[in-house]
Amino acid sequence: MLFIRYESFRQYIRLYPVNTALMAVCIAVFLVMVATGGTGAYRLIDFGALTNVEGLNQVWRFITALFVHGGWSHLLFNMFALFVFAPPLERIFGHVRYAVFYIVSGMLGNLAAVLTADREFWIGVGASSAIYGVYGAYLYMTVFQRHLLDQASRTTVYAILVMGLIHSFIVPNIGYWAHIGGLAAGFVLYRIMGGSIAR
């Protein structure tokens, strides 16, 4: 089973330094927010959230929003997904390509969210667009490179996607277009960036 983590804490850091750094930044940003005034809407914007507020829709927010979270449950849910499911992809890609894949798929997921925003005041935060990019890579493997995943792992990929997308649509204030955009971006980027040479 690809998604069971057997590593010790030190092994995890050594084997998956990029993923460790991504989680560390998310946690650090959230703790600073909590310690300096909380996670209200305008605090999220101050820390780099995506928004459609005029004058605050800078391009760099497509990246910074990946490291900002709106509450403890939001943070913990995303960090659990990142901790469990992303390491095999860092191993397949290598550290640098994995970092590029993560950031680009997250940015494209965020772009999908911005382009489909239909509210007068909208905020987008969280690592989930990039995490769905990771899921998109596994979906590509499941469809086109079945030899890379055992049956249990392929079943897990399908279950994650079905439950995750259902959850995205039925729970209020979840950016489901960011999830869908990230998923599509990850699927395509995996093929472009090295899916054909993954082993």
Secondary structure as GFF3:
##gff-version 3
##sequence-region A 1 199
A	DSSP	alpha_helix	9	15	.	.	.	ID=ss1
A	DSSP	alpha_helix	17	35	.	.	.	ID=ss2
A	DSSP	alpha_helix	41	46	.	.	.	ID=ss3
A	DSSP	beta_strand	50	51	.	.	.	ID=ss4
A	DSSP	alpha_helix	61	64	.	.	.	ID=ss5
A	DSSP	three_ten_helix	65	67	.	.	.	ID=ss6
A	DSSP	alpha_helix	72	85	.	.	.	ID=ss7
A	DSSP	alpha_helix	87	93	.	.	.	ID=ss8
A	DSSP	alpha_helix	95	116	.	.	.	ID=ss9
A	DSSP	beta_strand	123	124	.	.	.	ID=ss10
A	DSSP	alpha_helix	128	144	.	.	.	ID=ss11
A	DSSP	three_ten_helix	146	148	.	.	.	ID=ss12
A	DSSP	alpha_helix	151	170	.	.	.	ID=ss13
A	DSSP	alpha_helix	176	190	.	.	.	ID=ss14
A	DSSP	pi_helix	191	195	.	.	.	ID=ss15
###
